Amino acid sequence: MEALQVTTDYHYFYGLAKTVELQGAASRAPIFVYEFSYSNRESSMVLGELLDTCYLSDRA
């Protein structure tokens, strides 16, 4: 089960990591990555990837 979670995490964040890598190679400006997640305390169901939003910005 742990191997499945690692594989899922890799595929989920690979696109973001690759974007940051390419942006870093093209620009010397600082790169900021923000991740916002939502968790509903009233529900035992975990809200996953649909409500996780990542923003990439190369400006302060």
DSSP file (Angstrom, degrees, kcal/mol; ACC not computed):
  #  RESIDUE AA STRUCTURE BP1 BP2  ACC     N-H-->O    O-->H-N    N-H-->O    O-->H-N    TCO  KAPPA ALPHA  PHI   PSI    X-CA   Y-CA   Z-CA
    1    1 A M     >        0   0    0      0, 0.0     4,-1.9     0, 0.0     5,-0.1   0.000 360.0 360.0 360.0 -38.7    0.0    0.0    0.0
    2    2 A E  H  >  +     0   0    0      1,-0.2     4,-2.3     2,-0.2     5,-0.2   0.886 360.0  54.1 -64.5 -38.4    2.9    2.4    0.8
    3    3 A A  H  > S+     0   0    0      1,-0.2     4,-2.3     2,-0.2    -1,-0.2   0.885 107.0  52.0 -62.7 -38.0    4.4    1.8   -2.7
    4    4 A L  H  > S+     0   0    0      2,-0.2     4,-2.5     1,-0.2    -1,-0.2   0.907 109.0  49.7 -63.9 -42.1    1.1    2.8   -4.2
    5    5 A Q  H  X S+     0   0    0     -4,-1.9     4,-2.6     2,-0.2    -2,-0.2   0.907 110.7  49.5 -64.6 -41.9    0.9    6.0   -2.2
    6    6 A V  H  X S+     0   0    0     -4,-2.3     4,-2.3     2,-0.2    -2,-0.2   0.918 112.2  48.4 -62.9 -43.6    4.5    6.9   -3.2
    7    7 A T  H  X S+     0   0    0     -4,-2.3     4,-2.2     2,-0.2    -2,-0.2   0.916 112.1  48.6 -63.2 -44.1    3.7    6.3   -6.9
    8    8 A T  H  X S+     0   0    0     -4,-2.5     4,-2.1     1,-0.2    -2,-0.2   0.922 111.4  49.6 -62.2 -45.2    0.5    8.3   -6.7
    9    9 A D  H  X S+     0   0    0     -4,-2.6     4,-2.2     1,-0.2    -1,-0.2   0.901 109.6  52.7 -60.9 -41.4    2.3   11.2   -5.0
   10   10 A Y  H  X S+     0   0    0     -4,-2.3     4,-1.4     1,-0.2    -2,-0.2   0.938 112.0  43.8 -59.9 -49.0    5.1   11.1   -7.7
   11   11 A H  H  X S+     0   0    0     -4,-2.2     4,-0.5     1,-0.2    -1,-0.2   0.836 113.5  52.1 -68.3 -32.2    2.6   11.3  -10.6
   12   12 A Y  H  < S+     0   0    0     -4,-2.1     4,-0.3    -5,-0.2    -1,-0.2   0.902 120.0  31.5 -70.8 -41.3    0.6   14.0   -8.9
   13   13 A F  H  X S+     0   0    0     -4,-2.2     4,-2.5    -5,-0.2     5,-0.2   0.493  94.5  89.7 -98.3  -4.2    3.5   16.4   -8.2
   14   14 A Y  H  X S+     0   0    0     -4,-1.4     4,-2.7     1,-0.2     5,-0.2   0.921  86.8  51.5 -60.2 -45.6    5.7   15.6  -11.2
   15   15 A G  H  X S+     0   0    0     -4,-0.5     4,-2.1     1,-0.2    -1,-0.2   0.901 112.1  46.3 -59.5 -43.0    4.2   18.2  -13.4
   16   16 A L  H  > S+     0   0    0     -4,-0.3     4,-2.3     2,-0.2    -1,-0.2   0.928 113.0  49.1 -65.5 -45.5    4.6   21.0  -10.8
   17   17 A A  H  X S+     0   0    0     -4,-2.5     4,-2.2     1,-0.2    -2,-0.2   0.895 111.9  49.0 -62.2 -40.4    8.2   19.9  -10.1
   18   18 A K  H  X S+     0   0    0     -4,-2.7     4,-2.5     2,-0.2    -1,-0.2   0.894 110.0  51.6 -66.8 -40.1    9.1   19.9  -13.8
   19   19 A T  H  X S+     0   0    0     -4,-2.1     4,-2.5    -5,-0.2     5,-0.2   0.918 110.8  47.8 -62.0 -44.3    7.5   23.3  -14.3
   20   20 A V  H  X S+     0   0    0     -4,-2.3     4,-2.4     2,-0.2    -2,-0.2   0.907 111.5  51.4 -63.2 -41.9    9.6   24.8  -11.5
   21   21 A E  H  X S+     0   0    0     -4,-2.2     4,-1.6     2,-0.2    -2,-0.2   0.930 112.8  44.3 -60.9 -46.9   12.7   23.1  -12.9
   22   22 A L  H  X S+     0   0    0     -4,-2.5     4,-1.4     2,-0.2    -2,-0.2   0.894 113.8  49.7 -67.1 -40.5   12.1   24.6  -16.4
   23   23 A Q  H  X S+     0   0    0     -4,-2.5     4,-1.5     1,-0.2    -1,-0.2   0.896 109.5  52.5 -65.1 -39.4   11.3   28.0  -15.0
   24   24 A G  H  < S+     0   0    0     -4,-2.4    -1,-0.2     1,-0.2    -2,-0.2   0.845 109.0  49.8 -64.5 -34.0   14.4   28.0  -12.8
   25   25 A A  H  < S+     0   0    0     -4,-1.6    -1,-0.2     1,-0.2    -2,-0.2   0.791 114.8  44.4 -73.8 -27.9   16.5   27.2  -15.9
   26   26 A A  H  < S+     0   0    0     -4,-1.4     2,-0.3     1,-0.1    -2,-0.2   0.672 119.7  31.6 -90.8 -18.5   15.0   30.0  -17.9
   27   27 A S     <  -     0   0    0     -4,-1.5    -1,-0.1    -5,-0.1     0, 0.0  -0.986  54.1-149.8-143.7 148.1   15.0   32.8  -15.3
   28   28 A R        +     0   0    0     -2,-0.3     3,-0.1    -3,-0.1    -4,-0.1   0.434  67.1 113.8 -93.5  -1.5   17.1   33.9  -12.3
   29   29 A A  S    S-     0   0    0     -6,-0.2    -2,-0.1     1,-0.1    30,-0.1  -0.353  80.2 -94.9 -67.4 149.2   14.0   35.3  -10.6
   30   30 A P        -     0   0    0      0, 0.0     2,-0.5     0, 0.0    -1,-0.1  -0.323  36.8-139.6 -63.6 149.6   12.9   33.7   -7.3
   31   31 A I        -     0   0    0     -3,-0.1     2,-0.5    29,-0.0    27,-0.2  -0.950  14.1-165.8-115.8 129.5   10.2   31.0   -7.7
   32   32 A F  E     -A   57   0A   0     25,-2.9    25,-2.1    -2,-0.5     2,-0.5  -0.960   0.9-167.7-116.8 130.7    7.4   30.7   -5.2
   33   33 A V  E     -A   56   0A   0     -2,-0.5     2,-0.4    23,-0.2    23,-0.2  -0.979   6.0-170.0-119.6 124.5    5.1   27.7   -5.1
   34   34 A Y  E     -A   55   0A   0     21,-2.1    21,-2.4    -2,-0.5     2,-0.5  -0.929   4.4-168.3-115.4 137.2    1.9   27.8   -3.0
   35   35 A E  E     -A   54   0A   0     -2,-0.4     2,-0.5    19,-0.2    19,-0.2  -0.989   2.7-170.5-125.8 125.3   -0.3   24.9   -2.2
   36   36 A F  E     -A   53   0A   0     17,-2.2    17,-2.0    -2,-0.5     2,-0.3  -0.949   8.1-179.6-112.9 131.6   -3.8   25.4   -0.7
   37   37 A S        -     0   0    0     -2,-0.5     2,-0.4    15,-0.2    15,-0.1  -0.948  15.5-146.5-129.9 155.1   -5.7   22.5    0.6
   38   38 A Y        -     0   0    0     -2,-0.3     2,-0.4    10,-0.2     9,-0.2  -0.955  11.7-174.7-120.8 135.8   -9.1   22.2    2.1
   39   39 A S        -     0   0    0     -2,-0.4     2,-0.7     7,-0.1     7,-0.1  -0.996  17.0-144.6-131.9 128.5  -10.1   19.7    4.8
   40   40 A N    >   -     0   0    0     -2,-0.4     3,-1.0     5,-0.3     7,-0.0  -0.821   6.5-164.8 -94.4 112.7  -13.7   19.3    6.1
   41   41 A R  T 3  S+     0   0    0     -2,-0.7    -1,-0.2     1,-0.2     0, 0.0   0.775  86.3  59.6 -67.5 -26.2  -13.7   18.5    9.8
   42   42 A E  T 3  S+     0   0    0     -3,-0.1     2,-0.4     2,-0.0    -1,-0.2   0.628  99.2  66.1 -80.0 -12.2  -17.3   17.4    9.7
   43   43 A S    <   -     0   0    0     -3,-1.0    -3,-0.1     2,-0.1     0, 0.0  -0.897  64.3-153.8-113.6 139.2  -16.7   14.7    7.2
   44   44 A S  S    S+     0   0    0     -2,-0.4     2,-0.4     2,-0.1    -1,-0.1   0.608  74.0  97.6 -81.2 -11.7  -14.6   11.6    7.7
   45   45 A M  S    S-     0   0    0      1,-0.1     2,-0.4    -5,-0.0    -5,-0.3  -0.623  78.0-128.6 -78.9 131.9  -14.0   11.5    3.9
   46   46 A V        -     0   0    0     -2,-0.4     2,-0.6    -7,-0.1    -7,-0.1  -0.669  14.7-137.6 -81.5 129.7  -10.7   13.0    2.9
   47   47 A L        -     0   0    0     -2,-0.4    -9,-0.1    -9,-0.2    -1,-0.0  -0.789  35.2-178.9 -88.5 124.7  -11.0   15.6    0.2
   48   48 A G    >   -     0   0    0     -2,-0.6     3,-1.8   -11,-0.1     4,-0.5   0.348  40.8 -20.9-105.7-133.2   -8.2   15.0   -2.3
   49   49 A E  G >  S+     0   0    0      1,-0.3     3,-0.7     2,-0.2    -2,-0.1   0.687 116.4  67.1 -59.9 -27.7   -6.7   16.2   -5.4
   50   50 A L  G 3  S+     0   0    0      1,-0.2    -1,-0.3     3,-0.0    -3,-0.0   0.816 108.4  39.4 -65.9 -27.8   -9.7   18.1   -6.8
   51   51 A L  G <  S+     0   0    0     -3,-1.8     2,-0.6   -13,-0.1    -1,-0.2   0.437  93.4  96.3-102.5   0.0   -9.5   20.7   -4.0
   52   52 A D    <   -     0   0    0     -3,-0.7     2,-0.5    -4,-0.5   -15,-0.2  -0.812  56.4-174.2 -87.8 123.4   -5.7   20.9   -3.9
   53   53 A T  E     -A   36   0A   0    -17,-2.0   -17,-2.2    -2,-0.6     2,-0.4  -0.977   9.1-162.1-124.2 128.8   -4.6   23.9   -5.9
   54   54 A C  E     -A   35   0A   0     -2,-0.5     2,-0.4   -19,-0.2   -19,-0.2  -0.910   2.9-163.2-111.2 136.5   -1.0   24.8   -6.7
   55   55 A Y  E     -A   34   0A   0    -21,-2.4   -21,-2.1    -2,-0.4     2,-0.5  -0.955   2.2-159.7-117.6 137.4    0.0   28.2   -7.9
   56   56 A L  E     +A   33   0A   0     -2,-0.4     2,-0.4   -23,-0.2   -23,-0.2  -0.972  17.0 168.9-117.9 128.1    3.4   28.9   -9.5
   57   57 A S  E     -A   32   0A   0    -25,-2.1   -25,-2.9    -2,-0.5    -2,-0.0  -1.000  28.5-166.2-140.1 138.8    4.7   32.4   -9.6
   58   58 A D  S    S+     0   0    0     -2,-0.4     2,-0.4   -27,-0.2    -1,-0.1   0.195  73.9  76.4-105.6  15.4    8.1   33.8  -10.5
   59   59 A R              0   0    0    -27,-0.1   -27,-0.1   -30,-0.1   -30,-0.0  -0.944 360.0 360.0-125.6 147.6    7.4   37.3   -9.0
   60   60 A A              0   0    0     -2,-0.4    -1,-0.1   -29,-0.0   -29,-0.0   0.465 360.0 360.0 -79.4 360.0    7.3   38.4   -5.4
